Amino acid sequence: MRLTLPFVIAGLVTAAIPAGAQDAERRTELRDMVRSVKARAYQGRNNGPEQTERFSRKVKVGRDGRVSIANISGDIVVTAGSGDDVSIDAVKRTRSGQGDLASVRIDVEERGGRVDVQTLHTGRNDRVSVDYTVVMPATASVDVHSVSGSVKVTGVHGSVRAETVSGNVTTTDTPRLENAKSVSGDVYLTGAAADGDLSAASVSGNVTAKGLKARGLDLGSVSGDISLSDVSCDRLTIKTVSGNVEYAGTIVRSGRYEITSHSGTVRLLLDNPSGFELNANSFSGSVRSELPLTIGGDSGRRDRDTRDDRDRGRRDGSNNRAMRATFGDGAATLTVRTFSGNIIIAKR
């Protein structure tokens, strides 16, 4: 039986973030599928001494080429190097005997500035994992996919797409990151950027980013926190079912920012915002702002809104479950919703 990858991941990760509570059954199915994949990948690995087999190959891809790596069980580490070649080193591992190692083949295909690397399982129910270490030209692009294993990409300045079903995704110094997703695992982004839109998500795990710059950010988690620091973007969409959200960064003029959490606190720590229009509500929490807001969403009404102490108290950021207000010039739009949790807005 021949098993390849671009495959299971496409359906699982693309639809990784269900819309709401009605998708509980679908999330359960995803979790069960992940457990099934892991059970198959690791069944019997603790029986007997570990057997290994090494693979090494160097292929010319070019500085503007593209590398694709698809794996079923095992970690993938990609690092930027110099020159025009991609170096592929892999280790097959099993505890079930040399026969299983022979049933797993690493296929490398070269064609017109592109190198495709795949793990091919030709046996039935083999118990083999393959760990990859890949060094490629810094300016080339890479697509990395795994079913059961973590993915790490460092220093690649071409376009980067990194996905796994069961495992963590980590990217560092990737100025053209397009996609980073896991079904069961955490997503860590450091020094990432994108020319256009960047998407990062996990079904069961946290999404953490530092030093992130993009035109548009689409971030999500079903069961996990989303934490962003030193972030700058023109458009932001964050959705989480069960988890807290913290955004520490800038609000650009005329930007659009929308954050939705079903069960979790949303905290916004803003770097010297020039102004925004706020629409915030929480069903069973409070909305609190440490910035002076004009209630009603019209900055021109600031003087008229001081007619009584109640309005003054609201402008100073007292607790409310719903708030529509303006800060500064009101150029940006900030929409925050949570069903169970507080909304806190502060200056960084």
HELIX and SHEET records of a PDB file:
HELIX    1   1 VAL A    8  THR A   14  1                                   7    
HELIX    2   2 ALA A   21  ASP A   23  5                                   3    
HELIX    3   3 ALA A   24  TYR A   42  1                                  19    
HELIX    4   4 GLN A   98  ALA A  102  1                                   5    
HELIX    5   5 SER A  299  ARG A  301  5                                   3    
HELIX    6   6 ARG A  304  THR A  306  5                                   3    
HELIX    7   7 ASP A  309  ARG A  315  1                                   7    
SHEET    1   A15 GLN A  51  LYS A  60  0                                        
SHEET    2   A15 ASP A  85  THR A  94 -1                                        
SHEET    3   A15 SER A 129  PRO A 137 -1                                        
SHEET    4   A15 ILE A  76  GLY A  81  1                                        
SHEET    5   A15 VAL A 151  THR A 154  1                                        
SHEET    6   A15 VAL A 169  THR A 174  1                                        
SHEET    7   A15 VAL A 187  ALA A 192  1                                        
SHEET    8   A15 VAL A 207  SER A 223  1                                        
SHEET    9   A15 ASP A 197  SER A 204  1                                        
SHEET   10   A15 LEU A 177  SER A 184  1                                        
SHEET   11   A15 VAL A 160  SER A 166  1                                        
SHEET   12   A15 SER A 141  SER A 148  1                                        
SHEET   13   A15 ARG A  66  SER A  73  1                                        
SHEET   14   A15 ARG A 114  HIS A 121  1                                        
SHEET   15   A15 VAL A 104  ARG A 111 -1                                        
SHEET    1   B13 GLN A  51  LYS A  60  0                                        
SHEET    2   B13 ASP A  85  THR A  94 -1                                        
SHEET    3   B13 SER A 129  PRO A 137 -1                                        
SHEET    4   B13 ILE A  76  GLY A  81  1                                        
SHEET    5   B13 VAL A 151  THR A 154  1                                        
SHEET    6   B13 VAL A 169  THR A 174  1                                        
SHEET    7   B13 VAL A 187  ALA A 192  1                                        
SHEET    8   B13 VAL A 207  SER A 223  1                                        
SHEET    9   B13 ILE A 226  SER A 242  1                                        
SHEET   10   B13 VAL A 245  GLY A 249  1                                        
SHEET   11   B13 VAL A 266  LEU A 270  1                                        
SHEET   12   B13 ILE A 343  LYS A 347  1                                        
SHEET   13   B13 VAL A 287  SER A 289  1                                        
SHEET    1   C14 GLN A  51  LYS A  60  0                                        
SHEET    2   C14 ASP A  85  THR A  94 -1                                        
SHEET    3   C14 SER A 129  PRO A 137 -1                                        
SHEET    4   C14 ILE A  76  GLY A  81  1                                        
SHEET    5   C14 VAL A 151  THR A 154  1                                        
SHEET    6   C14 VAL A 169  THR A 174  1                                        
SHEET    7   C14 VAL A 187  ALA A 192  1                                        
SHEET    8   C14 VAL A 207  SER A 223  1                                        
SHEET    9   C14 ILE A 226  SER A 242  1                                        
SHEET   10   C14 ARG A 256  SER A 263  1                                        
SHEET   11   C14 ALA A 332  SER A 340  1                                        
SHEET   12   C14 GLY A 275  SER A 282  1                                        
SHEET   13   C14 ALA A 322  GLY A 328 -1                                        
SHEET   14   C14 THR A 294  ILE A 295 -1                                        
END                                                                             
